[in-house]
């Protein structure tokens, strides 16, 4: 599940992986050990990356941390997934973080420019991992979500295409939209191919990695003077377990996060008790 919302253009996103039970009253069960392993790896990598995105650090530091987690669990980051800076009405900012550094022998993989994180920035910490080769490809499902590419301009020839683009510019100028939210769906379908082929609309296809099991987690992180703050994201479901142990550096970060969470919960409880006594 991959969700996002905004209030007056200020965006928060989250993604979570769960298991659908066999029946409404049945508990979720994980049949393969690899499923638990890749879920734990992706979730821990998200936590480690969220902690590593701090003021003064570089995007290459975060990539190295994610690769370290993946190596310890024996899984592969999904190559096409990126972490992005977010700004008001901007979902995919200029600063990006790759989950995996490009191979020196592969000229097809895009190498992201190095960047440095700063205070008061907001990031979508997006992690997806696979037990396979990590090459996610579009599947057979029809793409229904698109986003306007405001940097691209082209004089459209088809009237339906011009009408579609006008609707998008008026109602969804910067953030993603689904086709069913358009007023004239028939005209939109006729004009869609020309808008996509010339880069005016960016599709969000449903990707699949048929070589293995995939897990996906995402949270929103604020870089504040008091430290990083995660404002979205759920806890890892208890049915995702693995016998594989994290590396020493990852274990240290996870322990620090647990201690910080315990201290925060204690402060909240003390504050609540103080108010109740009054």
ZIRA-V692682 format. One record per backbone hydrogen bond with DSSP energy under -0.5 kcal/mol. CO is the residue of the C=O (numbers start at 1). NH is the residue of the N-H. E is the energy in kcal/mol with one decimal. If there is no record, write none. Layout:
CO NH E
CO NH E
This chain:
1 16 -2.5
3 14 -2.5
5 12 -2.5
7 10 -1.9
9 11 -0.7
9 89 -3.2
10 7 -1.9
12 5 -2.4
14 3 -3.3
15 218 -2.1
19 21 -0.5
23 26 -1.7
29 31 -0.6
32 35 -0.6
32 36 -1.1
33 37 -2.2
34 38 -2.6
35 39 -1.8
36 40 -2.4
37 41 -2.3
38 42 -2.4
39 43 -2.4
40 44 -2.6
41 45 -2.3
42 46 -1.9
43 47 -2.0
44 48 -2.6
45 49 -2.6
46 50 -2.5
47 51 -1.7
48 52 -1.9
49 53 -1.8
52 54 -1.8
54 57 -2.3
57 117 -2.6
58 61 -0.7
58 62 -1.2
59 63 -2.1
60 64 -2.1
61 65 -1.7
62 66 -2.3
63 67 -2.4
64 68 -1.9
65 69 -1.9
66 70 -2.4
67 71 -2.4
68 72 -1.8
69 73 -1.7
70 74 -1.1
70 75 -2.2
76 130 -2.8
77 79 -0.5
78 81 -1.3
81 99 -0.9
83 97 -2.2
84 124 -3.0
85 93 -2.9
86 122 -0.6
87 90 -2.2
89 91 -0.5
90 87 -2.0
91 93 -0.7
95 85 -2.1
97 83 -2.7
103 106 -1.5
105 107 -0.7
106 109 -0.6
110 112 -0.6
115 59 -1.8
117 56 -2.7
118 121 -1.1
121 223 -2.5
122 86 -3.0
123 125 -0.8
123 221 -2.7
124 84 -1.1
124 126 -1.1
125 127 -0.5
125 219 -1.7
127 217 -2.7
128 78 -2.8
129 215 -2.3
130 76 -3.1
134 79 -1.9
134 136 -1.0
137 208 -3.1
144 179 -2.3
145 204 -2.4
146 177 -2.7
147 202 -3.4
148 150 -1.0
149 152 -1.5
154 156 -1.0
158 162 -1.9
159 163 -2.4
160 164 -2.3
161 165 -2.5
162 166 -2.0
163 167 -2.0
164 168 -2.3
165 169 -2.8
166 170 -1.7
167 171 -2.6
168 172 -2.6
177 146 -2.4
178 181 -2.0
179 182 -1.9
183 185 -0.7
184 188 -2.1
185 189 -2.2
186 190 -1.5
187 191 -2.0
188 192 -1.5
189 193 -0.6
191 195 -1.6
192 196 -2.4
193 197 -2.7
194 198 -1.3
195 200 -2.0
195 201 -1.3
196 199 -1.7
200 149 -2.6
201 203 -0.6
202 147 -1.6
203 205 -0.5
205 207 -0.7
206 139 -2.1
208 137 -2.9
208 210 -0.6
209 212 -1.3
213 131 -1.8
215 129 -2.3
217 127 -2.8
218 15 -1.6
219 125 -2.7
220 231 -2.3
220 232 -0.8
221 123 -2.4
222 224 -1.0
222 229 -2.1
223 120 -4.3
224 227 -1.8
227 224 -1.2
229 222 -2.6
229 231 -0.6
237 240 -1.6
239 241 -0.9
247 251 -2.6
248 252 -2.0
249 253 -2.0
250 254 -2.6
251 255 -2.2
252 256 -2.2
253 257 -2.3
254 258 -2.1
255 259 -2.3
256 260 -2.4
257 261 -2.3
258 262 -2.3
259 263 -2.3
260 264 -2.3
261 265 -2.3
262 266 -2.1
263 267 -2.3
264 268 -2.1
265 269 -2.3
266 270 -2.5
267 271 -2.3
268 272 -2.3
269 273 -2.4
270 274 -2.0
271 275 -1.8
272 276 -2.1
273 277 -1.7
274 278 -1.1
